[in-house]
Amino acid sequence: MGIELKWLGTRPDLSTYDPELQLYLPSHGEIDAREDFFITVEGRHLKTLEGGTLDLSYNLLSDEDGEIVRRASRHAALLNVGEAQLELVKPIVLGEADGILEPNELSNGISKVTCPNPVSNPSKAKDVVTWQLRDAAGALIAEDSKTLNALSAGKDVDFPLNAALVQQYFEARRHEKLSVSYNILRFETGRTSYSNPLTFFIGAFEQDLTTFDHENWNDWERGEAAADPRDWTIILEDDNWLARNNTFTNNSAGPVLQKQFFNLQAKNSYSFTINYRRTPLGRDVPSLSLHADGIEIAGPVVVTEVTWESLSGTFVASSSKATLAIVSHIASGYGNDYEIDDIEVKLI
């Protein structure tokens, strides 16, 4: 008896992958045990399908009077391989690097959007290529299109952005998160192929200040140690907005507030500062520290005073991305209450 594994994959660009895997020949002992068979497949056969799908089945082979007879299995449910991806690769925006586009660094102040020609299904004459620029909420800012001909088909398609357009589309939206995508309307089939979006920030930020005014969390989120919805609240006290953690559970040790940053400048130094104070009542005394990508950069400090104090640390960005967190070192839900205000992250 033999087992022939069928590994039919479809990549995001709709090309298929059907490798001939090694035939599995179980021993008599394995057959007599009447247990499941575990067949190992090299990771490269899965990596090539990342973002696509995998259709799994197998053939059971037997030798019947010298002839190989195949009996096909039922197919497993279609599997997604990693995070689903669209058919076309991301566009290229001149000047974008590591998720940041700095208009002031563009040569002569100009840029361009390049829509790569699909490798597995190249563009043809009369296809229409359209690029779009959207803001963080998905609202359309700009778009343009080109109808391909015999000269432009099967090639990358460029959309130049002159200095005036760079100012209008990018500089005017400094510190905002934007995305660029494109699609190809196929003339022969009427089908539209869509790209994965390229997202980036306009300029690296120099300061990010969270004051909690009017209940604005400024993208700070509850950490795993403040998962109870009763823990964090924003209150207005003496004309000042602030965040209070009431620590309702005994699972209050660990990250309590965290935020992901995507527009840092790699190899540059940043400061991370908070104001904190203890609430008047409570048995157990809070203890807090500051972390950057899981590394402690300040504290822990014991929060004993009901007047405002500051805690500050510094870190060097290893890339444009970093996760900053305020971490509690006390698990107790008895007391252990504190308030946070004026969270500042600043380029130094």
N, C-alpha and C positions, 0 to 999 in steps of 0.2 A: 504494500500500500504506500502511496505517496500523496503529499499535500502540495498543491501548486497554488501559491498565494497570488491573487489578482489585485494589483495596486494601481488603480486607474485614477490619476489625478488631473485636475484642471487648474492651471495657474490663473492669477488675476487677469492676465492679458488674453485669456481664453485658449492659449496653447495647451496641449494635453501632454501627459507624461505617463507612459505605460511600460515600466521597466520589466525585464525578464529576471525575476528573482530566483534564487537557488531553490531547487526542489527539496522539500523536507521529507526525509524518509525515516519514520518512527521505528524504533526497535520493537521486537516482540514483547518485551517487558512493558513498554509504553502502551502498546495496543491492549495488552491483557489487563493493564491497570484501569482501563476505561475512565480515564480522567482527561481533563482538557489538555490540549497541546499549546505550548507557548512558543511562538516563533519570533525570533529577534530579527528586526530589519534595520539596516544601517541608517543613521540619522540623515545622511545626505539625501536619501529618498524622500524624506519629509521636508527638509530645508528648502528644496527646490520648489515646493508647493506652497510656501508660506504666503498667507493671504488668500489662498484659493481653497479648493475642496478636494476631498478624497473619497472615492467610491471603493469600498472593500468587499471582496468576496473570495472564494477559493474553489478550486476543483479538486475532487477526490479521485485519485488515479489508482487503477488496479490493473493487474496483468491477467487477462482472461484468454487462455489458450494462445499465449504469445503475442497478443495484441493489447495495446494500451487503451483502456476505456476511461473516459472522463465523465464524472458526474458533478454538475455545477451546484454550488450552494445558493441559498438566498443571499441577497446583498444586505450588508449592514446599512443603517441609516446614514445618509450623506454626512460626512464630517467636515467641519470648518477647520482649516489648518491655521492656527493663530488668529489674529484679528483680520476680519474680512477687508479686502482691498478692492478698489475699483479697477477697471480694465487698464487704464492708461497711467503711466508713471507721472510723478509730480512735474509741474512746469519748472523752469529755471528763471529766476529774476536776477538780473545783473545787479550786483552789489549786496545781495543777501548772503549772509554767512552765519552759520550756527544760530539761526532763528532771529537774527537782527539785521536790519537794513538801516544804515546811517546815510541819509541824503547828502550830508556835508562831505562825505568821503567819495562820492561818485565823480569820476573824471568828467569835467565840463558840465557837471550837474545833470547828466543824462543817464537813462537806464533802458532796459528792454525786457520784454517777456518772451521767453522761448518755449514753444510747445514742441517737445521732441516727437520725431516721427516714430510711430509704433513699430517695433521690431518684428513681431509675429504677424501683424496685419497692417502693412504699410498703407499710408494714405494714397488716394488716387485722384485723378483729374475730376473736377466737379464736386469733390468733397468740400464741405465748409468747416473751417476751423474757427472756433470762437473762444476767446479768453474772457474771464470775468474777475473783477476785484470786489471783494466783499469785506464788510466790517465784522467785528467780533459777534454781533447779533445776527449775522447772515444777510444784512441789507446790502443790496447791490449798489456799488459806488461807481463802477465803470465797466464797460465791455466793448469789444471790437471783434470783427470777424474778417476772414479772407476766404474767398472761393478759389480753390486750387485749379491750376491748369497743367498742361504737359511739362512746363518748366518748373513748377513748384511742387508738384506731387511727389510723394516719396521722400521728402526732405523735411528737416526741422523748419518750423514756421516762426518767424520773429515778428514781434510787434514793438517797434521803437517807441520809447517814451522820451520826448524832448524835455528840456529844462522846465518849461511851463507846466507840463503834465506831472513831472516829478514833484514840483511845488504843490500842485493841486491835489494829487493823489496821496503823496507821502508826507512831505514836510508839514502840510496843514493838519496832519493826523499824528503828529509826533507823540510817542509813548503809547499809541494805540496798537491793538493786535489786529492784523489784517490777514486775509487769505486770498490766494490766487489759484484759480483752476481753469481748465479748458475742456472743450468737448469737440468731437468730430462727428458731423452729420454725414453718414456714408451715402453717397448718391445712388450707388447700385442697389442697396438694400433698404434704404430709408431708415436704417437703425442708427442710433446715436451712441457713440462711445464716450464715456466720461472719465476724467482723470481724478486721481487723488489730489486733495488740496495741499498747497504749500502755505504754511502759516508762519508768520514772523511778526516781530515788533518793529516799529519805526523808532530807531534810536535806543540805545541802552539808557535806562533810567538812572538818574543821579540821586533821587530821594523817593522813598515810599513811606508816607506817613498815614497811620491809622488812628483817628481820634474818636471813632464810633459815633460821630455826630449823626443825629436823626436815625439811629439804629443801623448804621452802615458798617458791615463787617469788613468791607474792602477785601473780599476774597479770603479772609482768614476763616478756617473751618475747625470744627471740633476734632480733637484728637481721640484716640481710642480710650484714653483715660477720662474722657468727659463725654461719653456716648449717651448718657442719660439726658433726655431732652430738658430735664429740669435743672441741669447743671448751669449752663451759661445763659445769662440774660444781659441785655443792654439796658441801663437805667439812666435817668436824668437826675442828677443830684447837685444841688447848689449851682444850677445853670451849667453844669458840666456833664457831658455824656461819658460813660465808662462801662466796661464789661465786668460783670461779677460772676464768679464761679461759686456756686452754693454746695458743690461736692455732695450729692445726695447718696452716693454709694461708697462701699469699701473697696472699690476697684479704681481709685482715683490717682494711682501712681502711674506715671508715663506721660506721653504727649497729651496736652490738654488743648492747645491751640496750635495750628500749623498752617503754613501757606507755601505754595509752590511759586517760585519765580522763574521766568523764562527769558528774561531780557537782561541778564547780567553780562558783564564783560569779562571773559576768561582771563585769569591771572591778575585781575585787579582786586584790591582789598575793599571790604565793606564793613561797616559797623552795624550792629544789631542791638537796639536799645529798647527797654520797656520801663514804664513807671508802674510801681506796684505798692500795695498796702494791704494790711490785714483788716478784715471786718471785725468789729468790736467783740462779738460773742463767739464762743467755740472752745472746745476742750483741747483738740489737737492743733499744733502749730504748723502752718504750711512751710514748705521748702521748695524753691523753684530754681531752675537753671535754664539756660538758652542753648539750643543746639542748631548746628548747620550740617545738613546731610548726615544726621545721626551722630555727629561729633560734638561733645560738650565744649562750648566756647566761653561760657561765663557761669559762675555759680558752682554748686548750689548755694543759695543764701536762705537763711531762716527768716521767715516773714513774721516779725514780732510787732512791728510798729503799725499804728493806725494812721500815721501820716505818710505822705507819699515819699518813696525812695526810688532810686534808679538802679537798674542792672544793665550792663553793657558788655558786649564782647565783639571781637573782630574775626573775620574769616577771609580767605582768599578763594575766589570763585574758580573752580576747576574747569567749568564750561559756562555756557549761557544759562544753565538750569541749576537750581538749588532748592531744597526744601528746608525752610526754617521752622523751628518749633519751640514753644514754651513747654517745659517739662516739669511735672510735679514729682516730688520724691516721697510723698506721704500718701498712703493708700486709703487712709481712714475717711469715713464720711461723717465723723463726729467733730464738728468744727471744721478745721482745715479749709476755711473759706477765705477768699481773697479777691481783690479787684485789680484790674489791669487797665492802663490807659496809655495813650501816645506811643504806640509801637512804631519805631522808626528804623528803616533800613536805608543806609546812605553810603554812597561811594566816597572813599577817603583817599 
